[in-house]
């Protein structure tokens, strides 16, 4: 989530690099592990942050909820909110749930 969980779209490019890359570096050094996943604080995505994350991480999640179908930007993956009940998350991860959600949005 970055070093201090700031709203990245409100940060300068230098601050964004420090927040994203600084957190990665500190975690890797403190825990002796590779950090290749990222979750945008508050789910807020902006082009500059995505580029920094794309250059330093394999995967990242944003704020939109959907079912990932193996397409799209690996650094703008859909997010599943962890605060929901397990059965709700399982339902939302199904293809049927995704289709019904899209159908409702399109007015079908």
Secondary structure, DSSP 8 states (H G I E B T S, - for coil): --SS---GGGS-HHHHHHHHHHHHHHHHHHHT----EEE-GGG---HHHHHHHHHH-SEEE-S------S-S-TTSB----TTS-HHHHHHHTSHHHHHHHHHHHHT-
